[in-house]
Amino acid sequence: MPNQYNERWEGPIRGLRLPLVAWNSLHNEGIMTIVQLTAAADRLERLPGIGLNMARVIREELARVSAAE
């Protein structure tokens, strides 16, 4: 059975691989593009469903994708 906290999934933001719970939280907040995610990066841990650890995971993945461009 998939683990929604540890397994990484492709989502609507091309190139990012995040846990399903992160995608769901971002979707609920209307964050569907890399520009929106970058703008929200400094406040991720304050979004519902995203704690400190998940915010760290998202920021690391955002940095990885940004460095590849």
N, C-alpha and C positions, 0 to 999 in steps of 0.2 A: 504494500500500500504506500503511495507517495506521501512524503512528509512535506507539508506545505511551508514549514519553517526552514528546512535545510536544503531541499532540492531547488535547483535554479531552473527557471522557465523563461522562454522568449515571451515577450509581451508586445504591447503596441508601440513601444519606443525601440526602434530598430537598433540592434546591437547589444542592448542591455539584457542581462540574464539575472533575474531576481527571484527570490522566493515568492510563491503564489500569494501569500499573505501580504507581501509588500505591494504587488501589483494591484490587489484588491483595495488596499488602503489608498494608493495613489489614484486609482480609478474613482473611488468614492469622493475624493477631493477635487476631481476634475483635472488631474495632472495626466496629460496624454501625450505630451511632446517633450523633447529634450530641452527646449527653451523653457517650458514651464517648470520642469524638474530642476534645472539649473537655478532658476529664480527662487525656488522653494528650498534649495539645498541647506540654507543656514537655519531653517526652522523645521526640518523633517521630524525631529523627535517630539515636536509639539502637535503633530498631526495625529488624529485618532487612529489607533491600531499600530502605530510605529513608535517603538521605544528607542532607547539609546543604542542598543545593539543593532537593531534593524536599520536605524539611521546611518550607522557606521557602514553597514553592508552596502546600502544604497549609494552612499558617497564614494566608497571605494570603487564600485562598479561604474559610477558616473565618471570618475577620474580615469579609469581604464579606457572607457569608450572615448572620452575627450582626447586622451593622449594618442589614440589610434587614428584620429582624424587628421 
